[in-house]
Amino acid sequence: MREAIRDFNNSILHGDLPKAAEQLKSAMRVIDRSAAKGVIHKNQAARRKSTMTKRLLTKRAETTKAPAAKKA
């Protein structure tokens, strides 16, 4: 589980958003499996998935944001 999260974080850090999106999917599966087995609590699993999703969406918004128009 930690390895999947680490891989996702590295992709975000290096700006590889398509790869990060794929790793987010696989990390979510691993996190859900860990919660189902009782390794982590279901609320902690939800919190981790939410945080990772928020990081991806924030990074995606930063890269697609248009530059601000200058005032005349």
Secondary structure, DSSP 8 states (H G I E B T S, - for coil): -HHHHHHHHHHHHHT-HHHHHHHHHHHHHHHHHHHHHTSS-HHHHHHHHHHHHHHHHHHHHHHH--------
